[in-house]
């Protein structure tokens, strides 16, 4: 794996952790992920 992919992966993992921290329930997390996927 090259450094560019590693940096991108770390950025994605940080974003996931931030999203988890902002959600109070698992259902809220599911809804947030569904909205993100819908926007693609």
C-alpha positions as CSV (number, residue, x, y, z in Angstrom):
1,X,0.0,0.0,0.0
2,X,1.4,3.4,-0.9
3,X,1.4,6.5,1.3
4,X,-1.4,8.2,-0.6
5,X,-3.8,5.3,0.0
6,X,-2.7,5.1,3.6
7,X,-3.4,8.8,4.2
8,X,-6.8,8.5,2.5
9,X,-7.7,5.5,4.6
10,X,-6.7,7.3,7.8
11,X,-8.8,10.3,6.7
12,X,-11.8,8.0,6.1
13,X,-11.3,6.3,9.5
14,X,-11.2,9.7,11.3
15,X,-14.4,10.7,9.5
16,X,-16.1,7.5,10.6
17,X,-15.0,8.0,14.2
18,X,-16.3,11.5,14.2
19,X,-19.7,10.4,12.8
20,X,-19.9,7.7,15.5
21,X,-19.1,10.2,18.2
22,X,-21.9,12.5,17.0
23,X,-24.6,9.9,17.0
24,X,-26.3,9.1,20.3
25,X,-27.9,5.8,19.1
26,X,-27.1,3.0,16.7
27,X,-30.3,3.9,14.8
28,X,-29.1,7.5,14.4
29,X,-25.8,6.2,13.1
30,X,-27.6,4.0,10.6
31,X,-29.7,6.9,9.4
32,X,-26.6,9.1,9.0
33,X,-24.8,6.5,7.0
34,X,-27.9,5.9,4.8
35,X,-28.1,9.7,4.1
36,X,-24.4,9.7,3.1
37,X,-24.8,6.7,0.8
38,X,-28.0,8.3,-0.8
39,X,-26.0,11.4,-1.7
40,X,-23.5,9.5,-3.8
